[in-house]
Amino acid sequence: MQMRFLPSIITALTALTLTSCSTTTAEQYEATALTSYSWQVKYANDLTSQPQPRIETFANTSILNRNGLKPPGAVVGPDDRGLWWPTLPPRPSVDEVEQRKKSPEEAGKPELVKDVKYFPDLWSG
């Protein structure tokens, strides 16, 4: 007999929850992006045929961009997307690359990877 009232209670609680929610309208936007450079090296038993080589990341640098303004430490920019870039990190030495190699792997050449991560920020003011 108590099970009959369960759907009615759930409906009432749902309606109460929905009517207590409020909607916030964002009036301003803040554009934020993290620009970075990283040195990466691929390692594999056979770099020419192994589809998923192991990737090691060495030194990296990054800068947080906000609203197109030049952030402290930026050395390049703004680029065609309005982004500023940090200094290049130091390239890994041959010894550093060799130290991370596991037997019987071979190491690829260090590659400089340029990356951007965007963060959509909304705030009302």
C-alpha positions as CSV (number, residue, x, y, z in Angstrom):
1,M,0.0,0.0,0.0
2,Q,2.9,2.4,0.7
3,M,4.4,1.8,-2.7
4,R,1.4,3.6,-4.3
5,F,2.5,6.9,-2.9
6,L,6.1,6.6,-4.0
7,P,5.6,8.0,-7.5
8,S,3.6,10.9,-6.1
9,I,6.4,11.7,-3.6
10,I,9.1,11.6,-6.3
11,T,7.1,13.9,-8.6
12,A,6.5,16.4,-5.8
13,L,10.2,16.4,-4.8
14,T,11.3,16.8,-8.4
15,A,9.0,19.8,-8.9
16,L,10.2,21.4,-5.7
17,T,13.8,20.9,-6.8
18,L,13.2,22.4,-10.2
19,T,11.4,25.4,-8.9
20,S,14.2,26.2,-6.5
21,C,16.9,26.3,-9.2
22,S,17.8,29.7,-10.5
23,T,19.4,30.8,-13.8
24,T,22.4,33.1,-13.9
25,T,23.1,35.1,-17.0
26,A,26.7,35.7,-17.8
27,E,27.4,39.3,-18.6
28,Q,31.1,39.1,-19.2
29,Y,33.5,36.6,-20.7
30,E,37.1,36.0,-19.9
31,A,39.2,34.3,-22.5
32,T,41.9,32.2,-21.0
33,A,44.4,29.9,-22.7
34,L,47.5,28.1,-21.6
35,T,50.3,28.1,-24.2
36,S,53.2,25.8,-23.8
37,Y,56.3,24.3,-25.3
38,S,57.5,20.8,-24.4
39,W,60.4,18.7,-25.6
40,Q,59.3,15.1,-26.2
41,V,61.2,12.0,-27.3
42,K,59.7,8.8,-28.7
43,Y,61.0,5.5,-27.5
44,A,60.3,2.1,-29.1
45,N,61.9,-1.2,-30.0
46,D,61.5,-0.2,-33.6
47,L,60.6,3.5,-34.2
48,T,59.7,2.9,-37.9
49,S,57.1,0.1,-37.3
50,Q,55.8,0.4,-33.7
51,P,52.4,2.1,-33.9
52,Q,52.3,3.3,-30.3
53,P,55.8,4.4,-29.2
54,R,56.4,5.4,-25.6
55,I,56.7,9.2,-25.3
56,E,58.8,10.9,-22.6
57,T,58.3,14.6,-21.9
58,F,61.4,16.6,-20.8
59,A,61.5,20.3,-20.0
60,N,58.5,22.4,-20.7
61,T,57.5,26.1,-20.3
62,S,54.0,27.6,-20.2
63,I,52.2,30.9,-19.9
64,L,48.6,31.7,-19.0
65,N,47.0,34.1,-21.5
66,R,44.0,36.2,-20.3
67,N,42.0,38.4,-22.7
68,G,44.8,38.9,-25.2
69,L,46.9,40.9,-22.7
70,K,50.7,40.3,-22.7
71,P,51.4,38.0,-19.7
72,P,54.6,38.4,-17.6
73,G,57.4,36.4,-19.2
74,A,55.9,36.2,-22.7
75,V,58.6,36.5,-25.3
76,V,56.7,35.8,-28.6
77,G,53.4,37.2,-29.7
78,P,50.8,37.9,-30.1
79,D,50.4,35.4,-32.9
80,D,47.6,35.3,-35.5
81,R,45.2,33.9,-32.8
82,G,46.2,36.7,-30.3
83,L,48.2,34.2,-28.1
84,W,51.5,35.0,-26.3
85,W,54.2,32.3,-26.0
86,P,56.9,31.6,-23.3
87,T,60.6,31.1,-23.8
88,L,61.7,27.8,-25.2
89,P,62.6,25.2,-22.6
90,P,66.2,23.8,-22.7
91,R,66.6,21.0,-25.3
92,P,67.3,17.7,-23.6
93,S,70.9,16.5,-23.9
94,V,72.0,13.2,-25.5
95,D,72.8,11.9,-22.0
96,E,69.3,12.9,-20.7
97,V,67.6,11.1,-23.7
98,E,69.8,8.0,-23.2
99,Q,69.1,7.8,-19.5
100,R,65.4,7.4,-20.1
101,K,65.9,4.6,-22.7
102,K,64.9,1.1,-21.6
103,S,66.6,-1.9,-23.1
104,P,66.2,-2.8,-26.0
105,E,64.5,0.5,-27.0
106,E,65.8,3.0,-29.4
107,A,65.3,6.7,-28.9
108,G,64.0,9.2,-31.5
109,K,65.2,12.8,-31.8
110,P,63.8,15.4,-29.4
111,E,60.8,17.2,-30.8
112,L,59.5,20.6,-29.7
113,V,55.7,20.4,-29.2
114,K,53.7,23.5,-29.2
115,D,50.3,23.3,-27.4
116,V,47.3,25.4,-26.5
117,K,44.7,24.6,-23.9
118,Y,41.6,26.9,-23.9
119,F,39.5,27.4,-20.8
120,P,36.1,29.0,-21.3
121,D,35.5,31.2,-18.3
122,L,32.1,32.9,-17.8
123,W,31.3,35.2,-14.9
124,S,28.6,37.6,-14.2
125,G,29.4,41.1,-13.0
